[in-house]
Amino acid sequence: MPNHVAFLALRRWGASVASGDRALTTCRAIVLPCFGGPQVLQVRDDSVLPELGGSDVLVRTHAVGVNPLDMRMREGYGRSLFEPLLPLVLGRDVSGEVTAVGSNVRHFRVGDQVFGALHPTATRGTYSDYAILGEEQLAPKPESLSHAEAAAIPFASLTAWRALRSTAKIKKGQKVLIMGGGGAVGLAGISLAKAAGCYVACTCGKRSMEKVKEAGAEEAVDYTAPDFKDQFRERFDVVLDTIGLPETEASGIDLLKRGGQYMTLQGQTVTYTDKYGLLAGGAAAAAALVQKQMQYGQSHGIEYWWPIMRTDAEGLEEICRLASDGRLKIPVGKTFPLESAAEAHHARDSKSVNGKVVLEVDGTI
């Protein structure tokens, strides 16, 4: 930890805070001053920490997962919301130690080891020595996992939870297809669907075949095969498309039973709002979604959704339980020091790492 942070004490925030007279108001963070490539990311020692709210938890960060959303935001995705707020701190996943809690927090105390994730629209992220999350956005870190392993899990798993459990409401005996099963959301989706008693198949690349089978998929088909759709033995009740290309949408729709549900993680809400502004774009996105729902309802008799990750205490509780039992794993491919976030983004952009990229904070993993 930098000296100026190490020797700052924390004031009393709410009911339970570390002792000391001075407030921790700034800390080291990776800052996005403008949109662009990995090189625009900057290390700053004076990133301002917002004041802790009554239901907030201050977490001393030990590890941070690097998600595709981070790269997209860095490039300008969501600029209609985020551009006026630059410079930003990126990051959604976190694993670390509770340093202070707000006056309304009931389930965490200073010193607890926790992990969790922020909502996609959070305006201050977790690429920082300290992160602030709501109590409902955190869970006890599984003791069997290192901080690096824990930081790889929450955001991707909550994204899969939102699609499969909150939206599709999958149940025992259903057949679920996950397109892009080798990614973090795909692997989490496999584990969640298996825990619900579903039969799970997926598409993935050749180098992911082994890990999707280890996660519990009964079928795994190479998406590069020209006839990959013909390799599935049956049609599915639910399709989760983590890729979201026109080709995967067409294939996923065709592989559904009538009455089935198709969900893509690449909905167009942000695209429309970036293009037309928050109000007009939001209305245009809603109209586009309704048009798709009517189109596929008439042509294929299926339901069509754009699920968006949200924090969910029930979901995080199950994710924690499955991770503790070893039934939900997202392999860490490579770790980088926090100050090497630009290098980590470059590695993620180039797809040179097979597994989750994680930022370590001060070698505390």
Protein Blocks (a to p, Z undefined) as FASTA:
>chain_A
ZZklmmpccddehjbdcedjbdcfbdcddddfbgcdfklpccdfkbccddddfkbccddd
fbdcddfklmmmmnogoklmmmmmpccdedjbdcdddfbdcfklckbcehiacdddddfk
lcbdfbdfbdcddfklpccddfkbcfklmmmmmmmmmmmmmmmmmmnopaehiacddehi
lbmklmmmmmmmmmnopacdddddfklmmmmmmnopabdcdfkbmklmmmpmbdcfbdcd
fkopaklmmmmmmmpcehiacddfkbcklmmmmmnojklmmmmmmmmmmmmmmmmmmmno
pacddddddddfklmmmmmmmmmnopaccddfbdcdfklmmmmmmmmmnopagcddddde
hhlZZ
